[in-house]
Amino acid sequence: MWIADQWKDYEILDASAGEKLERWGEYLLIRPDPQILWDTQKKHPGWKKKNGHYHRSKKGGGEWEFFHLPHQWQIRYQDLTFRLQPFSFKHTGLFPEQAVNWDWCRSKIEAARRPVKVLNLFAYTGGATLAAAAAGASVTHVDASKGMVAWAKENAAVSGLEKAPIRYLVDDCMKFVQREIRRGNQYDAILMDPPSYGRGPKGEIWKIEDTIHPLIKLCAQLLSKEPLFFLINSYTTGLAPSVLTYLLSLELAAFRGRVDAQEIGLPVASTSLVLPCGASCRWEAL
């Protein structure tokens, strides 16, 4: 398992009965997590000092309950700053477990010692985009949500990367990749964090089990002659790391490299154990 254990401004303090108690800077949030199947005594005092609690509904969805929580605040990871804001379906605008992939991407870009062009698909609020840009890469950031792209720009600004070579696009990722192939554009590294289900800006339907393989096949055509890496994240239950390994191994066979896939996770302070938070698959050049 790849563990995001370098955070200073974030930690999971405790986890029990389907919920996790998290510290985001100076604020404590309680959010549901389907992986937390154990029901242990909630001894940590933070359970009673929460600033926000997302209550999941039995009918689906849920709602936030707030206790002296600001509308927005910020946390840092190394030299990056992220704006946080609780919004729909328990999210805050950041997936802290992805820091383990940000670190890996930065190390690959910095070690390359050459100009690196990165394509970040389903790029959300820009965690991976900022990590790549901070390492010196030029980044094309693509997401179907206008609001998420605007949020990513704000994160770049507060991180001091407003002038970094980042191209922000609100677009359907599949259609964008198809157009880039026709244009003859190429990238040295590709990142993608596809949802299980979603819609593009014009109502395009995305279902990961139907679309992930065709998208990887297309993205392989965008790789430069000397690609650096290809990274896929997945939070889809049933899409095992070994499946991601098979897909990347199949479509990147023409390039000299290796593939590795693992669960990613976050440490839980109260137990020193690790909470799984999805899976990632990495192809890197040899």
BELHULIN-V871224 format. One record per residue. N is the residue number from 1. RES is the residue in one small letter. PSI is psi in radians with two decimals (none if undefined). Layout:
# BELHULIN-V871224
n->N res->RES psi->PSI
n->N res->RES psi->PSI
This chain:
# BELHULIN-V871224
n->1 res->m psi->2.45
n->2 res->w psi->2.14
n->3 res->i psi->2.24
n->4 res->a psi->1.51
n->5 res->d psi->0.37
n->6 res->q psi->0.21
n->7 res->w psi->2.51
n->8 res->k psi->-0.63
n->9 res->d psi->0.04
n->10 res->y psi->2.50
n->11 res->e psi->2.63
n->12 res->i psi->1.99
n->13 res->l psi->-0.66
n->14 res->d psi->2.84
n->15 res->a psi->2.25
n->16 res->s psi->2.61
n->17 res->a psi->0.78
n->18 res->g psi->0.16
n->19 res->e psi->2.68
n->20 res->k psi->2.46
n->21 res->l psi->2.03
n->22 res->e psi->2.57
n->23 res->r psi->2.06
n->24 res->w psi->1.62
n->25 res->g psi->-2.13
n->26 res->e psi->0.10
n->27 res->y psi->2.53
n->28 res->l psi->2.25
n->29 res->l psi->2.55
n->30 res->i psi->2.15
n->31 res->r psi->2.59
n->32 res->p psi->2.66
n->33 res->d psi->2.06
n->34 res->p psi->-0.28
n->35 res->q psi->-0.30
n->36 res->i psi->1.51
n->37 res->l psi->-0.21
n->38 res->w psi->2.64
n->39 res->d psi->1.63
n->40 res->t psi->2.90
n->41 res->q psi->2.30
n->42 res->k psi->1.46
n->43 res->k psi->-0.41
n->44 res->h psi->2.29
n->45 res->p psi->-0.35
n->46 res->g psi->-0.44
n->47 res->w psi->-0.53
n->48 res->k psi->-0.03
n->49 res->k psi->0.46
n->50 res->k psi->2.61
n->51 res->n psi->-0.30
n->52 res->g psi->2.49
n->53 res->h psi->2.08
n->54 res->y psi->2.07
n->55 res->h psi->2.05
n->56 res->r psi->2.42
n->57 res->s psi->2.54
n->58 res->k psi->-0.32
n->59 res->k psi->0.03
n->60 res->g psi->2.60
n->61 res->g psi->-2.62
n->62 res->g psi->-2.89
n->63 res->e psi->2.72
n->64 res->w psi->2.55
n->65 res->e psi->2.20
n->66 res->f psi->2.58
n->67 res->f psi->1.62
n->68 res->h psi->0.85
n->69 res->l psi->2.25
n->70 res->p psi->2.81
n->71 res->h psi->-0.64
n->72 res->q psi->2.65
n->73 res->w psi->3.10
n->74 res->q psi->2.62
n->75 res->i psi->2.86
n->76 res->r psi->2.61
n->77 res->y psi->1.93
n->78 res->q psi->-2.07
n->79 res->d psi->0.22
n->80 res->l psi->2.55
n->81 res->t psi->2.42
n->82 res->f psi->2.34
n->83 res->r psi->2.32
n->84 res->l psi->2.58
n->85 res->q psi->2.06
n->86 res->p psi->2.30
n->87 res->f psi->-2.81
n->88 res->s psi->2.56
n->89 res->f psi->0.94
n->90 res->k psi->-0.05
n->91 res->h psi->2.80
n->92 res->t psi->-0.09
n->93 res->g psi->0.13
n->94 res->l psi->2.43
n->95 res->f psi->1.67
n->96 res->p psi->-0.43
n->97 res->e psi->-0.39
n->98 res->q psi->-0.17
n->99 res->a psi->-0.53
n->100 res->v psi->-0.53
n->101 res->n psi->-0.60
n->102 res->w psi->-0.78
n->103 res->d psi->-0.74
n->104 res->w psi->-0.79
n->105 res->c psi->-0.77
n->106 res->r psi->-0.76
n->107 res->s psi->-0.67
n->108 res->k psi->-0.73
n->109 res->i psi->-0.78
n->110 res->e psi->-0.65
n->111 res->a psi->-0.37
n->112 res->a psi->-0.57
n->113 res->r psi->0.72
n->114 res->r psi->2.85
n->115 res->p psi->2.35
n->116 res->v psi->2.22
n->117 res->k psi->2.19
n->118 res->v psi->2.39
n->119 res->l psi->2.12
n->120 res->n psi->1.91
n->121 res->l psi->2.54
n->122 res->f psi->0.89
n->123 res->a psi->-0.13
n->124 res->y psi->-2.29
n->125 res->t psi->0.19
n->126 res->g psi->0.32
n->127 res->g psi->-0.91
n->128 res->a psi->-0.62
n->129 res->t psi->-0.83
n->130 res->l psi->-0.69
n->131 res->a psi->-0.77
n->132 res->a psi->-0.74
n->133 res->a psi->-0.69
n->134 res->a psi->-0.46
n->135 res->a psi->-0.10
n->136 res->g psi->0.05
n->137 res->a psi->2.73
n->138 res->s psi->2.36
n->139 res->v psi->2.38
n->140 res->t psi->2.04
n->141 res->h psi->2.03
n->142 res->v psi->2.23
n->143 res->d psi->2.58
n->144 res->a psi->-0.24
n->145 res->s psi->2.09
n->146 res->k psi->-0.67
n->147 res->g psi->-0.69
n->148 res->m psi->-0.65
n->149 res->v psi->-0.71
n->150 res->a psi->-0.69
n->151 res->w psi->-0.74
n->152 res->a psi->-0.69
n->153 res->k psi->-0.68
n->154 res->e psi->-0.72
n->155 res->n psi->-0.67
n->156 res->a psi->-0.72
n->157 res->a psi->-0.82
n->158 res->v psi->-0.27
n->159 res->s psi->0.04
n->160 res->g psi->0.39
n->161 res->l psi->0.40
n->162 res->e psi->-0.40
n->163 res->k psi->0.11
n->164 res->a psi->2.70
n->165 res->p psi->1.27
n->166 res->i psi->2.21
n->167 res->r psi->2.06
n->168 res->y psi->2.27
n->169 res->l psi->2.30
n->170 res->v psi->1.89
n->171 res->d psi->2.79
n->172 res->d psi->2.20
n->173 res->c psi->-0.74
n->174 res->m psi->-0.81
n->175 res->k psi->-0.65
n->176 res->f psi->-0.79
n->177 res->v psi->-0.73
n->178 res->q psi->-0.72
n->179 res->r psi->-0.66
n->180 res->e psi->-0.63
n->181 res->i psi->-0.79
n->182 res->r psi->-0.58
n->183 res->r psi->-0.29
n->184 res->g psi->0.27
n->185 res->n psi->2.61
n->186 res->q psi->2.76
n->187 res->y psi->2.61
n->188 res->d psi->-0.35
n->189 res->a psi->2.51
n->190 res->i psi->2.34
n->191 res->l psi->2.52
n->192 res->m psi->2.48
n->193 res->d psi->1.18
n->194 res->p psi->2.48
n->195 res->p psi->2.86
n->196 res->s psi->-0.68
n->197 res->y psi->2.49
n->198 res->g psi->3.10
n->199 res->r psi->2.50
n->200 res->g psi->3.12
n->201 res->p psi->-0.35
n->202 res->k psi->0.41
n->203 res->g psi->0.15
n->204 res->e psi->2.33
n->205 res->i psi->2.32
n->206 res->w psi->2.12
n->207 res->k psi->2.07
n->208 res->i psi->-0.65
n->209 res->e psi->-0.43
n->210 res->d psi->-0.42
n->211 res->t psi->-0.33
n->212 res->i psi->-0.76
n->213 res->h psi->-0.83
n->214 res->p psi->-0.63
n->215 res->l psi->-0.75
n->216 res->i psi->-0.73
n->217 res->k psi->-0.74
n->218 res->l psi->-0.75
n->219 res->c psi->-0.57
n->220 res->a psi->-0.51
n->221 res->q psi->-0.27
n->222 res->l psi->-0.14
n->223 res->l psi->2.49
n->224 res->s psi->3.08
n->225 res->k psi->-0.45
n->226 res->e psi->1.25
n->227 res->p psi->2.68
n->228 res->l psi->-0.88
n->229 res->f psi->2.90
n->230 res->f psi->2.15
n->231 res->l psi->2.27
n->232 res->i psi->2.29
n->233 res->n psi->2.60
n->234 res->s psi->2.33
n->235 res->y psi->0.24
n->236 res->t psi->2.08
n->237 res->t psi->2.28
n->238 res->g psi->-0.31
n->239 res->l psi->1.50
n->240 res->a psi->2.71
n->241 res->p psi->-0.61
n->242 res->s psi->-0.52
n->243 res->v psi->-0.76
n->244 res->l psi->-0.70
n->245 res->t psi->-0.78
n->246 res->y psi->-0.79
n->247 res->l psi->-0.84
n->248 res->l psi->-0.69
n->249 res->s psi->-0.68
n->250 res->l psi->-0.82
n->251 res->e psi->-0.28
n->252 res->l psi->0.36
n->253 res->a psi->-0.42
n->254 res->a psi->-0.25
n->255 res->f psi->2.59
n->256 res->r psi->1.91
n->257 res->g psi->-3.03
n->258 res->r psi->2.67
n->259 res->v psi->2.40
n->260 res->d psi->2.47
n->261 res->a psi->2.43
n->262 res->q psi->2.85
n->263 res->e psi->2.64
n->264 res->i psi->2.66
n->265 res->g psi->3.01
n->266 res->l psi->2.40
n->267 res->p psi->2.58
n->268 res->v psi->2.05
n->269 res->a psi->-0.66
n->270 res->s psi->-0.39
n->271 res->t psi->-0.23
n->272 res->s psi->0.29
n->273 res->l psi->3.09
n->274 res->v psi->2.30
n->275 res->l psi->2.10
n->276 res->p psi->2.47
n->277 res->c psi->0.74
n->278 res->g psi->-2.90
n->279 res->a psi->2.69
n->280 res->s psi->2.60
n->281 res->c psi->2.26
n->282 res->r psi->2.20
n->283 res->w psi->2.34
n->284 res->e psi->2.55
n->285 res->a psi->2.58
n->286 res->l psi->none
